[in-house]
Each structure stands twice: as structure tokens, then as C-alpha cells.
Amino acid sequence: MVSDDSFKNWRFIIFISVLAIIMIASSHSADKKVYEIVRLKNEVKEMRSAFVDGRSKLMRLKMESAVIRKMKEKGLSPSVIPPKKIKVKSRK
């Protein structure tokens, strides 16, 4: 016959085994989240780098010398006569 003490021991062993399985699953879940966080941080760094690169290209394209160069290719040149300010007076 199996004594009551051995049944209590088996219950305790099964309880400890279930706790170990839960702990292992939790550890794997935490590792997945850590890897996902690292991947997303790297993606953010790459996107920030691309943004800064695009912004610097835009600044170079907006420079007056770059605009003049592009317009010369199309046969346009900057005006020698300075612009005049137009003032509009409202009638009230």
C-alpha cells in the first residue's frame, strides 16, 4: 500500500514542476520582449539617421546657390533689378 506521506510528496513534486514550467515560460516571454525592444530601438536609430540625412539634403537643395544652378540649367537667371515692395492701402 502507498502511504499518505508518499501522496503528499508527489503532490509537492508536481506543484514544484508546475512552478518551474511557469517560470521558464515567463523567462522566455521576457527574453522575447527584450529582443523586440532592441530591434525597435535599432529601427528608430536607422529612421532617425535617414531623417537627418534627408533634412540635410533638403537644406542643400534649398540653398540659393543650388536654386540658381538648377535655374541656369533651364535657361533662367536671377534678376539684376531688385524687387519693389507693393503697398496696398485699403479703402474704408
mmCIF file as gemmi writes it, N, C-alpha and C atoms, coordinates in Angstrom:
data_model
loop_
_atom_site.group_PDB
_atom_site.id
_atom_site.type_symbol
_atom_site.label_atom_id
_atom_site.label_alt_id
_atom_site.label_comp_id
_atom_site.label_asym_id
_atom_site.label_entity_id
_atom_site.label_seq_id
_atom_site.pdbx_PDB_ins_code
_atom_site.Cartn_x
_atom_site.Cartn_y
_atom_site.Cartn_z
_atom_site.occupancy
_atom_site.B_iso_or_equiv
_atom_site.pdbx_formal_charge
_atom_site.auth_seq_id
_atom_site.auth_asym_id
_atom_site.pdbx_PDB_model_num
ATOM 1 N N . MET Axp A 1 ? 0.819 -1.187 0 1 0 ? 1 A 1
ATOM 2 C CA . MET Axp A 1 ? 0 0 0 1 0 ? 1 A 1
ATOM 3 C C . MET Axp A 1 ? 0.863 1.25 0 1 0 ? 1 A 1
ATOM 4 N N . VAL Axp A 2 ? 0.336 2.243 -0.637 1 0 ? 2 A 1
ATOM 5 C CA . VAL Axp A 2 ? 1.024 3.522 -0.702 1 0 ? 2 A 1
ATOM 6 C C . VAL Axp A 2 ? 0.591 4.337 0.498 1 0 ? 2 A 1
ATOM 7 N N . SER Axp A 3 ? 1.534 4.841 1.199 1 0 ? 3 A 1
ATOM 8 C CA . SER Axp A 3 ? 1.19 5.621 2.386 1 0 ? 3 A 1
ATOM 9 C C . SER Axp A 3 ? 0.774 7.033 2.01 1 0 ? 3 A 1
ATOM 10 N N . ASP Axp A 4 ? 0.137 7.705 2.922 1 0 ? 4 A 1
ATOM 11 C CA . ASP Axp A 4 ? -0.313 9.08 2.686 1 0 ? 4 A 1
ATOM 12 C C . ASP Axp A 4 ? 0.862 10.034 2.502 1 0 ? 4 A 1
ATOM 13 N N . ASP Axp A 5 ? 1.991 9.743 3.13 1 0 ? 5 A 1
ATOM 14 C CA . ASP Axp A 5 ? 3.162 10.613 3.012 1 0 ? 5 A 1
ATOM 15 C C . ASP Axp A 5 ? 3.688 10.648 1.579 1 0 ? 5 A 1
ATOM 16 N N . SER Axp A 6 ? 3.691 9.515 0.895 1 0 ? 6 A 1
ATOM 17 C CA . SER Axp A 6 ? 4.182 9.494 -0.479 1 0 ? 6 A 1
ATOM 18 C C . SER Axp A 6 ? 3.252 10.294 -1.4 1 0 ? 6 A 1
ATOM 19 N N . PHE Axp A 7 ? 1.934 10.26 -1.144 1 0 ? 7 A 1
ATOM 20 C CA . PHE Axp A 7 ? 0.992 11.061 -1.935 1 0 ? 7 A 1
ATOM 21 C C . PHE Axp A 7 ? 1.264 12.552 -1.741 1 0 ? 7 A 1
ATOM 22 N N . LYS Axp A 8 ? 1.548 12.953 -0.51 1 0 ? 8 A 1
ATOM 23 C CA . LYS Axp A 8 ? 1.877 14.362 -0.239 1 0 ? 8 A 1
ATOM 24 C C . LYS Axp A 8 ? 3.175 14.747 -0.957 1 0 ? 8 A 1
ATOM 25 N N . ASN Axp A 9 ? 4.134 13.851 -0.983 1 0 ? 9 A 1
ATOM 26 C CA . ASN Axp A 9 ? 5.403 14.124 -1.673 1 0 ? 9 A 1
ATOM 27 C C . ASN Axp A 9 ? 5.181 14.298 -3.172 1 0 ? 9 A 1
ATOM 28 N N . TRP Axp A 10 ? 4.391 13.408 -3.768 1 0 ? 10 A 1
ATOM 29 C CA . TRP Axp A 10 ? 4.1 13.523 -5.192 1 0 ? 10 A 1
ATOM 30 C C . TRP Axp A 10 ? 3.373 14.816 -5.499 1 0 ? 10 A 1
ATOM 31 N N . ARG Axp A 11 ? 2.429 15.188 -4.662 1 0 ? 11 A 1
ATOM 32 C CA . ARG Axp A 11 ? 1.708 16.453 -4.86 1 0 ? 11 A 1
ATOM 33 C C . ARG Axp A 11 ? 2.682 17.627 -4.84 1 0 ? 11 A 1
ATOM 34 N N . PHE Axp A 12 ? 3.621 17.61 -3.892 1 0 ? 12 A 1
ATOM 35 C CA . PHE Axp A 12 ? 4.603 18.674 -3.775 1 0 ? 12 A 1
ATOM 36 C C . PHE Axp A 12 ? 5.526 18.699 -4.997 1 0 ? 12 A 1
ATOM 37 N N . ILE Axp A 13 ? 5.947 17.533 -5.469 1 0 ? 13 A 1
ATOM 38 C CA . ILE Axp A 13 ? 6.822 17.452 -6.641 1 0 ? 13 A 1
ATOM 39 C C . ILE Axp A 13 ? 6.102 17.987 -7.878 1 0 ? 13 A 1
ATOM 40 N N . ILE Axp A 14 ? 4.849 17.619 -8.05 1 0 ? 14 A 1
ATOM 41 C CA . ILE Axp A 14 ? 4.079 18.117 -9.194 1 0 ? 14 A 1
ATOM 42 C C . ILE Axp A 14 ? 3.897 19.627 -9.087 1 0 ? 14 A 1
ATOM 43 N N . PHE Axp A 15 ? 3.629 20.125 -7.881 1 0 ? 15 A 1
ATOM 44 C CA . PHE Axp A 15 ? 3.471 21.57 -7.669 1 0 ? 15 A 1
ATOM 45 C C . PHE Axp A 15 ? 4.762 22.307 -8.034 1 0 ? 15 A 1
ATOM 46 N N . ILE Axp A 16 ? 5.893 21.799 -7.598 1 0 ? 16 A 1
ATOM 47 C CA . ILE Axp A 16 ? 7.193 22.418 -7.906 1 0 ? 16 A 1
ATOM 48 C C . ILE Axp A 16 ? 7.453 22.359 -9.411 1 0 ? 16 A 1
ATOM 49 N N . SER Axp A 17 ? 7.092 21.253 -10.069 1 0 ? 17 A 1
ATOM 50 C CA . SER Axp A 17 ? 7.288 21.125 -11.515 1 0 ? 17 A 1
ATOM 51 C C . SER Axp A 17 ? 6.455 22.15 -12.275 1 0 ? 17 A 1
ATOM 52 N N . VAL Axp A 18 ? 5.196 22.334 -11.852 1 0 ? 18 A 1
ATOM 53 C CA . VAL Axp A 18 ? 4.332 23.333 -12.5 1 0 ? 18 A 1
ATOM 54 C C . VAL Axp A 18 ? 4.917 24.73 -12.316 1 0 ? 18 A 1
ATOM 55 N N . LEU Axp A 19 ? 5.397 25.034 -11.124 1 0 ? 19 A 1
ATOM 56 C CA . LEU Axp A 19 ? 6.024 26.344 -10.884 1 0 ? 19 A 1
ATOM 57 C C . LEU Axp A 19 ? 7.258 26.537 -11.764 1 0 ? 19 A 1
ATOM 58 N N . ALA Axp A 20 ? 8.048 25.488 -11.931 1 0 ? 20 A 1
ATOM 59 C CA . ALA Axp A 20 ? 9.25 25.581 -12.774 1 0 ? 20 A 1
ATOM 60 C C . ALA Axp A 20 ? 8.856 25.837 -14.227 1 0 ? 20 A 1
ATOM 61 N N . ILE Axp A 21 ? 7.818 25.154 -14.723 1 0 ? 21 A 1
ATOM 62 C CA . ILE Axp A 21 ? 7.366 25.361 -16.103 1 0 ? 21 A 1
ATOM 63 C C . ILE Axp A 21 ? 6.872 26.796 -16.285 1 0 ? 21 A 1
ATOM 64 N N . ILE Axp A 22 ? 6.127 27.314 -15.318 1 0 ? 22 A 1
ATOM 65 C CA . ILE Axp A 22 ? 5.636 28.698 -15.391 1 0 ? 22 A 1
ATOM 66 C C . ILE Axp A 22 ? 6.808 29.677 -15.388 1 0 ? 22 A 1
ATOM 67 N N . MET Axp A 23 ? 7.8 29.403 -14.565 1 0 ? 23 A 1
ATOM 68 C CA . MET Axp A 23 ? 8.972 30.288 -14.502 1 0 ? 23 A 1
ATOM 69 C C . MET Axp A 23 ? 9.739 30.282 -15.825 1 0 ? 23 A 1
ATOM 70 N N . ILE Axp A 24 ? 9.905 29.117 -16.426 1 0 ? 24 A 1
ATOM 71 C CA . ILE Axp A 24 ? 10.616 29.013 -17.706 1 0 ? 24 A 1
ATOM 72 C C . ILE Axp A 24 ? 9.844 29.753 -18.8 1 0 ? 24 A 1
ATOM 73 N N . ALA Axp A 25 ? 8.527 29.581 -18.828 1 0 ? 25 A 1
ATOM 74 C CA . ALA Axp A 25 ? 7.705 30.268 -19.827 1 0 ? 25 A 1
ATOM 75 C C . ALA Axp A 25 ? 7.79 31.781 -19.646 1 0 ? 25 A 1
ATOM 76 N N . SER Axp A 26 ? 7.767 32.225 -18.41 1 0 ? 26 A 1
ATOM 77 C CA . SER Axp A 26 ? 7.871 33.665 -18.129 1 0 ? 26 A 1
ATOM 78 C C . SER Axp A 26 ? 9.227 34.206 -18.58 1 0 ? 26 A 1
ATOM 79 N N . SER Axp A 27 ? 10.274 33.444 -18.346 1 0 ? 27 A 1
ATOM 80 C CA . SER Axp A 27 ? 11.615 33.863 -18.759 1 0 ? 27 A 1
ATOM 81 C C . SER Axp A 27 ? 11.714 33.978 -20.278 1 0 ? 27 A 1
ATOM 82 N N . HIS Axp A 28 ? 11.149 33.015 -21.001 1 0 ? 28 A 1
ATOM 83 C CA . HIS Axp A 28 ? 11.158 33.071 -22.464 1 0 ? 28 A 1
ATOM 84 C C . HIS Axp A 28 ? 10.372 34.275 -22.966 1 0 ? 28 A 1
ATOM 85 N N . SER Axp A 29 ? 9.255 34.541 -22.332 1 0 ? 29 A 1
ATOM 86 C CA . SER Axp A 29 ? 8.441 35.696 -22.734 1 0 ? 29 A 1
ATOM 87 C C . SER Axp A 29 ? 9.207 37.001 -22.515 1 0 ? 29 A 1
ATOM 88 N N . ALA Axp A 30 ? 9.892 37.103 -21.383 1 0 ? 30 A 1
ATOM 89 C CA . ALA Axp A 30 ? 10.679 38.307 -21.097 1 0 ? 30 A 1
ATOM 90 C C . ALA Axp A 30 ? 11.811 38.461 -22.108 1 0 ? 30 A 1
ATOM 91 N N . ASP Axp A 31 ? 12.474 37.357 -22.47 1 0 ? 31 A 1
ATOM 92 C CA . ASP Axp A 31 ? 13.548 37.415 -23.465 1 0 ? 31 A 1
ATOM 93 C C . ASP Axp A 31 ? 13.027 37.895 -24.814 1 0 ? 31 A 1
ATOM 94 N N . LYS Axp A 32 ? 11.858 37.397 -25.227 1 0 ? 32 A 1
ATOM 95 C CA . LYS Axp A 32 ? 11.269 37.841 -26.496 1 0 ? 32 A 1
ATOM 96 C C . LYS Axp A 32 ? 11.026 39.341 -26.472 1 0 ? 32 A 1
ATOM 97 N N . LYS Axp A 33 ? 10.513 39.837 -25.356 1 0 ? 33 A 1
ATOM 98 C CA . LYS Axp A 33 ? 10.232 41.274 -25.251 1 0 ? 33 A 1
ATOM 99 C C . LYS Axp A 33 ? 11.516 42.092 -25.293 1 0 ? 33 A 1
ATOM 100 N N . VAL Axp A 34 ? 12.568 41.601 -24.652 1 0 ? 34 A 1
ATOM 101 C CA . VAL Axp A 34 ? 13.854 42.314 -24.667 1 0 ? 34 A 1
ATOM 102 C C . VAL Axp A 34 ? 14.398 42.382 -26.096 1 0 ? 34 A 1
ATOM 103 N N . TYR Axp A 35 ? 14.335 41.267 -26.832 1 0 ? 35 A 1
ATOM 104 C CA . TYR Axp A 35 ? 14.817 41.262 -28.216 1 0 ? 35 A 1
ATOM 105 C C . TYR Axp A 35 ? 13.973 42.193 -29.091 1 0 ? 35 A 1
ATOM 106 N N . GLU Axp A 36 ? 12.672 42.224 -28.851 1 0 ? 36 A 1
ATOM 107 C CA . GLU Axp A 36 ? 11.793 43.121 -29.624 1 0 ? 36 A 1
ATOM 108 C C . GLU Axp A 36 ? 12.136 44.582 -29.336 1 0 ? 36 A 1
ATOM 109 N N . ILE Axp A 37 ? 12.4 44.899 -28.083 1 0 ? 37 A 1
ATOM 110 C CA . ILE Axp A 37 ? 12.771 46.274 -27.713 1 0 ? 37 A 1
ATOM 111 C C . ILE Axp A 37 ? 14.077 46.677 -28.389 1 0 ? 37 A 1
ATOM 112 N N . VAL Axp A 38 ? 15.061 45.793 -28.395 1 0 ? 38 A 1
ATOM 113 C CA . VAL Axp A 38 ? 16.348 46.085 -29.038 1 0 ? 38 A 1
ATOM 114 C C . VAL Axp A 38 ? 16.157 46.295 -30.532 1 0 ? 38 A 1
ATOM 115 N N . ARG Axp A 39 ? 15.332 45.437 -31.159 1 0 ? 39 A 1
ATOM 116 C CA . ARG Axp A 39 ? 15.079 45.569 -32.604 1 0 ? 39 A 1
ATOM 117 C C . ARG Axp A 39 ? 14.405 46.901 -32.913 1 0 ? 39 A 1
ATOM 118 N N . LEU Axp A 40 ? 13.435 47.283 -32.094 1 0 ? 40 A 1
ATOM 119 C CA . LEU Axp A 40 ? 12.734 48.546 -32.331 1 0 ? 40 A 1
ATOM 120 C C . LEU Axp A 40 ? 13.653 49.745 -32.102 1 0 ? 40 A 1
ATOM 121 N N . LYS Axp A 41 ? 14.536 49.665 -31.109 1 0 ? 41 A 1
ATOM 122 C CA . LYS Axp A 41 ? 15.484 50.761 -30.875 1 0 ? 41 A 1
ATOM 123 C C . LYS Axp A 41 ? 16.421 50.927 -32.068 1 0 ? 41 A 1
ATOM 124 N N . ASN Axp A 42 ? 16.878 49.805 -32.625 1 0 ? 42 A 1
ATOM 125 C CA . ASN Axp A 42 ? 17.744 49.886 -33.814 1 0 ? 42 A 1
ATOM 126 C C . ASN Axp A 42 ? 16.989 50.479 -34.997 1 0 ? 42 A 1
ATOM 127 N N . GLU Axp A 43 ? 15.725 50.1 -35.132 1 0 ? 43 A 1
ATOM 128 C CA . GLU Axp A 43 ? 14.908 50.642 -36.226 1 0 ? 43 A 1
ATOM 129 C C . GLU Axp A 43 ? 14.714 52.154 -36.062 1 0 ? 43 A 1
ATOM 130 N N . VAL Axp A 44 ? 14.512 52.595 -34.815 1 0 ? 44 A 1
ATOM 131 C CA . VAL Axp A 44 ? 14.357 54.033 -34.555 1 0 ? 44 A 1
ATOM 132 C C . VAL Axp A 44 ? 15.647 54.773 -34.894 1 0 ? 44 A 1
ATOM 133 N N . LYS Axp A 45 ? 16.802 54.181 -34.544 1 0 ? 45 A 1
ATOM 134 C CA . LYS Axp A 45 ? 18.088 54.817 -34.869 1 0 ? 45 A 1
ATOM 135 C C . LYS Axp A 45 ? 18.256 54.953 -36.378 1 0 ? 45 A 1
ATOM 136 N N . GLU Axp A 46 ? 17.897 53.897 -37.12 1 0 ? 46 A 1
ATOM 137 C CA . GLU Axp A 46 ? 18.022 53.945 -38.58 1 0 ? 46 A 1
ATOM 138 C C . GLU Axp A 46 ? 17.098 55 -39.173 1 0 ? 46 A 1
ATOM 139 N N . MET Axp A 47 ? 15.874 55.073 -38.673 1 0 ? 47 A 1
ATOM 140 C CA . MET Axp A 47 ? 14.925 56.061 -39.197 1 0 ? 47 A 1
ATOM 141 C C . MET Axp A 47 ? 15.359 57.478 -38.853 1 0 ? 47 A 1
ATOM 142 N N . ARG Axp A 48 ? 15.891 57.674 -37.639 1 0 ? 48 A 1
ATOM 143 C CA . ARG Axp A 48 ? 16.373 59 -37.26 1 0 ? 48 A 1
ATOM 144 C C . ARG Axp A 48 ? 17.539 59.41 -38.152 1 0 ? 48 A 1
ATOM 145 N N . SER Axp A 49 ? 18.422 58.453 -38.444 1 0 ? 49 A 1
ATOM 146 C CA . SER Axp A 49 ? 19.559 58.732 -39.325 1 0 ? 49 A 1
ATOM 147 C C . SER Axp A 49 ? 19.069 59.098 -40.724 1 0 ? 49 A 1
ATOM 148 N N . ALA Axp A 50 ? 18.086 58.363 -41.23 1 0 ? 50 A 1
ATOM 149 C CA . ALA Axp A 50 ? 17.537 58.671 -42.558 1 0 ? 50 A 1
ATOM 150 C C . ALA Axp A 50 ? 16.87 60.044 -42.552 1 0 ? 50 A 1
ATOM 151 N N . PHE Axp A 51 ? 16.192 60.393 -41.463 1 0 ? 51 A 1
ATOM 152 C CA . PHE Axp A 51 ? 15.544 61.702 -41.36 1 0 ? 51 A 1
ATOM 153 C C . PHE Axp A 51 ? 16.573 62.821 -41.386 1 0 ? 51 A 1
ATOM 154 N N . VAL Axp A 52 ? 17.631 62.663 -40.604 1 0 ? 52 A 1
ATOM 155 C CA . VAL Axp A 52 ? 18.681 63.697 -40.562 1 0 ? 52 A 1
ATOM 156 C C . VAL Axp A 52 ? 19.344 63.82 -41.929 1 0 ? 52 A 1
ATOM 157 N N . ASP Axp A 53 ? 19.588 62.699 -42.589 1 0 ? 53 A 1
ATOM 158 C CA . ASP Axp A 53 ? 20.192 62.717 -43.923 1 0 ? 53 A 1
ATOM 159 C C . ASP Axp A 53 ? 19.277 63.431 -44.916 1 0 ? 53 A 1
ATOM 160 N N . GLY Axp A 54 ? 17.984 63.117 -44.874 1 0 ? 54 A 1
ATOM 161 C CA . GLY Axp A 54 ? 17.029 63.778 -45.768 1 0 ? 54 A 1
ATOM 162 C C . GLY Axp A 54 ? 16.921 65.266 -45.493 1 0 ? 54 A 1
ATOM 163 N N . ARG Axp A 55 ? 16.943 65.632 -44.213 1 0 ? 55 A 1
ATOM 164 C CA . ARG Axp A 55 ? 16.857 67.058 -43.865 1 0 ? 55 A 1
ATOM 165 C C . ARG Axp A 55 ? 18.09 67.81 -44.359 1 0 ? 55 A 1
ATOM 166 N N . SER Axp A 56 ? 19.273 67.195 -44.245 1 0 ? 56 A 1
ATOM 167 C CA . SER Axp A 56 ? 20.478 67.893 -44.718 1 0 ? 56 A 1
ATOM 168 C C . SER Axp A 56 ? 20.469 68.019 -46.248 1 0 ? 56 A 1
ATOM 169 N N . LYS Axp A 57 ? 19.957 66.995 -46.947 1 0 ? 57 A 1
ATOM 170 C CA . LYS Axp A 57 ? 19.842 67.106 -48.41 1 0 ? 57 A 1
ATOM 171 C C . LYS Axp A 57 ? 18.874 68.22 -48.787 1 0 ? 57 A 1
ATOM 172 N N . LEU Axp A 58 ? 17.774 68.311 -48.063 1 0 ? 58 A 1
ATOM 173 C CA . LEU Axp A 58 ? 16.8 69.366 -48.326 1 0 ? 58 A 1
ATOM 174 C C . LEU Axp A 58 ? 17.412 70.747 -48.097 1 0 ? 58 A 1
ATOM 175 N N . MET Axp A 59 ? 18.183 70.895 -47.038 1 0 ? 59 A 1
ATOM 176 C CA . MET Axp A 59 ? 18.822 72.189 -46.762 1 0 ? 59 A 1
ATOM 177 C C . MET Axp A 59 ? 19.785 72.569 -47.891 1 0 ? 59 A 1
ATOM 178 N N . ARG Axp A 60 ? 20.524 71.571 -48.417 1 0 ? 60 A 1
ATOM 179 C CA . ARG Axp A 60 ? 21.433 71.858 -49.528 1 0 ? 60 A 1
ATOM 180 C C . ARG Axp A 60 ? 20.655 72.25 -50.781 1 0 ? 60 A 1
ATOM 181 N N . LEU Axp A 61 ? 19.513 71.582 -51.026 1 0 ? 61 A 1
ATOM 182 C CA . LEU Axp A 61 ? 18.714 71.897 -52.214 1 0 ? 61 A 1
ATOM 183 C C . LEU Axp A 61 ? 18.062 73.273 -52.103 1 0 ? 61 A 1
ATOM 184 N N . LYS Axp A 62 ? 17.755 73.707 -50.881 1 0 ? 62 A 1
ATOM 185 C CA . LYS Axp A 62 ? 17.089 74.994 -50.696 1 0 ? 62 A 1
ATOM 186 C C . LYS Axp A 62 ? 18.059 76.175 -50.729 1 0 ? 62 A 1
ATOM 187 N N . MET Axp A 63 ? 19.349 75.902 -50.709 1 0 ? 63 A 1
ATOM 188 C CA . MET Axp A 63 ? 20.322 76.996 -50.723 1 0 ? 63 A 1
ATOM 189 C C . MET Axp A 63 ? 20.193 77.782 -52.029 1 0 ? 63 A 1
ATOM 190 N N . GLU Axp A 64 ? 20.409 79.088 -51.933 1 0 ? 64 A 1
ATOM 191 C CA . GLU Axp A 64 ? 20.247 79.964 -53.097 1 0 ? 64 A 1
ATOM 192 C C . GLU Axp A 64 ? 21.167 79.544 -54.236 1 0 ? 64 A 1
ATOM 193 N N . SER Axp A 65 ? 22.387 79.149 -53.913 1 0 ? 65 A 1
ATOM 194 C CA . SER Axp A 65 ? 23.329 78.755 -54.97 1 0 ? 65 A 1
ATOM 195 C C . SER Axp A 65 ? 22.832 77.512 -55.716 1 0 ? 65 A 1
ATOM 196 N N . ALA Axp A 66 ? 22.216 76.569 -54.993 1 0 ? 66 A 1
ATOM 197 C CA . ALA Axp A 66 ? 21.7 75.366 -55.64 1 0 ? 66 A 1
ATOM 198 C C . ALA Axp A 66 ? 20.509 75.704 -56.529 1 0 ? 66 A 1
ATOM 199 N N . VAL Axp A 67 ? 19.647 76.621 -56.063 1 0 ? 67 A 1
ATOM 200 C CA . VAL Axp A 67 ? 18.486 77.021 -56.861 1 0 ? 67 A 1
ATOM 201 C C . VAL Axp A 67 ? 18.947 77.746 -58.124 1 0 ? 67 A 1
ATOM 202 N N . ILE Axp A 68 ? 19.934 78.636 -57.991 1 0 ? 68 A 1
ATOM 203 C CA . ILE Axp A 68 ? 20.455 79.37 -59.158 1 0 ? 68 A 1
ATOM 204 C C . ILE Axp A 68 ? 21.048 78.392 -60.168 1 0 ? 68 A 1
ATOM 205 N N . ARG Axp A 69 ? 21.802 77.405 -59.684 1 0 ? 69 A 1
ATOM 206 C CA . ARG Axp A 69 ? 22.408 76.403 -60.569 1 0 ? 69 A 1
ATOM 207 C C . ARG Axp A 69 ? 21.327 75.633 -61.327 1 0 ? 69 A 1
ATOM 208 N N . LYS Axp A 70 ? 20.264 75.234 -60.646 1 0 ? 70 A 1
ATOM 209 C CA . LYS Axp A 70 ? 19.175 74.484 -61.307 1 0 ? 70 A 1
ATOM 210 C C . LYS Axp A 70 ? 18.452 75.358 -62.331 1 0 ? 70 A 1
ATOM 211 N N . MET Axp A 71 ? 18.277 76.633 -62.006 1 0 ? 71 A 1
ATOM 212 C CA . MET Axp A 71 ? 17.571 77.527 -62.922 1 0 ? 71 A 1
ATOM 213 C C . MET Axp A 71 ? 18.416 77.835 -64.156 1 0 ? 71 A 1
ATOM 214 N N . LYS Axp A 72 ? 19.758 77.878 -63.989 1 0 ? 72 A 1
ATOM 215 C CA . LYS Axp A 72 ? 20.63 78.098 -65.142 1 0 ? 72 A 1
ATOM 216 C C . LYS Axp A 72 ? 20.509 76.947 -66.13 1 0 ? 72 A 1
ATOM 217 N N . GLU Axp A 73 ? 20.321 75.733 -65.619 1 0 ? 73 A 1
ATOM 218 C CA . GLU Axp A 73 ? 20.136 74.573 -66.485 1 0 ? 73 A 1
ATOM 219 C C . GLU Axp A 73 ? 18.881 74.727 -67.344 1 0 ? 73 A 1
ATOM 220 N N . LYS Axp A 74 ? 17.89 75.437 -66.81 1 0 ? 74 A 1
ATOM 221 C CA . LYS Axp A 74 ? 16.633 75.638 -67.544 1 0 ? 74 A 1
ATOM 222 C C . LYS Axp A 74 ? 16.617 76.955 -68.317 1 0 ? 74 A 1
ATOM 223 N N . GLY Axp A 75 ? 17.725 77.685 -68.278 1 0 ? 75 A 1
ATOM 224 C CA . GLY Axp A 75 ? 17.824 78.914 -69.052 1 0 ? 75 A 1
ATOM 225 C C . GLY Axp A 75 ? 17.339 80.158 -68.313 1 0 ? 75 A 1
ATOM 226 N N . LEU Axp A 76 ? 17.158 80.079 -67.028 1 0 ? 76 A 1
ATOM 227 C CA . LEU Axp A 76 ? 16.732 81.243 -66.234 1 0 ? 76 A 1
ATOM 228 C C . LEU Axp A 76 ? 17.897 81.754 -65.408 1 0 ? 76 A 1
ATOM 229 N N . SER Axp A 77 ? 17.897 83.067 -65.164 1 0 ? 77 A 1
ATOM 230 C CA . SER Axp A 77 ? 18.94 83.646 -64.32 1 0 ? 77 A 1
ATOM 231 C C . SER Axp A 77 ? 18.287 84.624 -63.341 1 0 ? 77 A 1
ATOM 232 N N . PRO Axp A 78 ? 18.965 84.928 -62.242 1 0 ? 78 A 1
ATOM 233 C CA . PRO Axp A 78 ? 18.384 85.854 -61.267 1 0 ? 78 A 1
ATOM 234 C C . PRO Axp A 78 ? 18.286 87.278 -61.836 1 0 ? 78 A 1
ATOM 235 N N . SER Axp A 79 ? 17.316 87.99 -61.387 1 0 ? 79 A 1
ATOM 236 C CA . SER Axp A 79 ? 17.091 89.355 -61.862 1 0 ? 79 A 1
ATOM 237 C C . SER Axp A 79 ? 18.174 90.285 -61.328 1 0 ? 79 A 1
ATOM 238 N N . VAL Axp A 80 ? 18.564 91.24 -62.176 1 0 ? 80 A 1
ATOM 239 C CA . VAL Axp A 80 ? 19.567 92.223 -61.758 1 0 ? 80 A 1
ATOM 240 C C . VAL Axp A 80 ? 18.877 93.393 -61.066 1 0 ? 80 A 1
ATOM 241 N N . ILE Axp A 81 ? 17.615 93.623 -61.418 1 0 ? 81 A 1
ATOM 242 C CA . ILE Axp A 81 ? 16.835 94.704 -60.82 1 0 ? 81 A 1
ATOM 243 C C . ILE Axp A 81 ? 16.234 94.192 -59.51 1 0 ? 81 A 1
ATOM 244 N N . PRO Axp A 82 ? 16.483 94.926 -58.414 1 0 ? 82 A 1
ATOM 245 C CA . PRO Axp A 82 ? 15.94 94.463 -57.138 1 0 ? 82 A 1
ATOM 246 C C . PRO Axp A 82 ? 14.403 94.551 -57.134 1 0 ? 82 A 1
ATOM 247 N N . PRO Axp A 83 ? 13.749 93.713 -56.383 1 0 ? 83 A 1
ATOM 248 C CA . PRO Axp A 83 ? 12.279 93.745 -56.348 1 0 ? 83 A 1
ATOM 249 C C . PRO Axp A 83 ? 11.775 94.996 -55.651 1 0 ? 83 A 1
ATOM 250 N N . LYS Axp A 84 ? 10.577 95.426 -56.035 1 0 ? 84 A 1
ATOM 251 C CA . LYS Axp A 84 ? 9.954 96.595 -55.411 1 0 ? 84 A 1
ATOM 252 C C . LYS Axp A 84 ? 8.826 96.121 -54.518 1 0 ? 84 A 1
ATOM 253 N N . LYS Axp A 85 ? 8.673 96.802 -53.4 1 0 ? 85 A 1
ATOM 254 C CA . LYS Axp A 85 ? 7.626 96.442 -52.459 1 0 ? 85 A 1
ATOM 255 C C . LYS Axp A 85 ? 6.338 97.102 -52.891 1 0 ? 85 A 1
ATOM 256 N N . ILE Axp A 86 ? 5.265 96.36 -52.947 1 0 ? 86 A 1
ATOM 257 C CA . ILE Axp A 86 ? 3.961 96.898 -53.332 1 0 ? 86 A 1
ATOM 258 C C . ILE Axp A 86 ? 3.146 97.094 -52.07 1 0 ? 86 A 1
ATOM 259 N N . LYS Axp A 87 ? 2.681 98.327 -51.888 1 0 ? 87 A 1
ATOM 260 C CA . LYS Axp A 87 ? 1.87 98.628 -50.701 1 0 ? 87 A 1
ATOM 261 C C . LYS Axp A 87 ? 0.438 98.828 -51.155 1 0 ? 87 A 1
ATOM 262 N N . VAL Axp A 88 ? -0.468 98.153 -50.515 1 0 ? 88 A 1
ATOM 263 C CA . VAL Axp A 88 ? -1.87 98.282 -50.839 1 0 ? 88 A 1
ATOM 264 C C . VAL Axp A 88 ? -2.555 98.954 -49.675 1 0 ? 88 A 1
ATOM 265 N N . LYS Axp A 89 ? -3.242 100.062 -50.001 1 0 ? 89 A 1
ATOM 266 C CA . LYS Axp A 89 ? -3.963 100.788 -48.964 1 0 ? 89 A 1
ATOM 267 C C . LYS Axp A 89 ? -5.44 100.406 -49.077 1 0 ? 89 A 1
ATOM 268 N N . SER Axp A 90 ? -6.009 100.059 -47.975 1 0 ? 90 A 1
ATOM 269 C CA . SER Axp A 90 ? -7.409 99.662 -48.008 1 0 ? 90 A 1
ATOM 270 C C . SER Axp A 90 ? -8.304 100.89 -47.961 1 0 ? 90 A 1
ATOM 271 N N . ARG Axp A 91 ? -9.419 100.826 -48.686 1 0 ? 91 A 1
ATOM 272 C CA . ARG Axp A 91 ? -10.365 101.932 -48.677 1 0 ? 91 A 1
ATOM 273 C C . ARG Axp A 91 ? -11.438 101.652 -47.646 1 0 ? 91 A 1
ATOM 274 N N . LYS Axp A 92 ? -11.544 102.524 -46.699 1 0 ? 92 A 1
ATOM 275 C CA . LYS Axp A 92 ? -12.576 102.354 -45.661 1 0 ? 92 A 1
ATOM 276 C C . LYS Axp A 92 ? -13.431 103.577 -45.575 1 0 ? 92 A 1
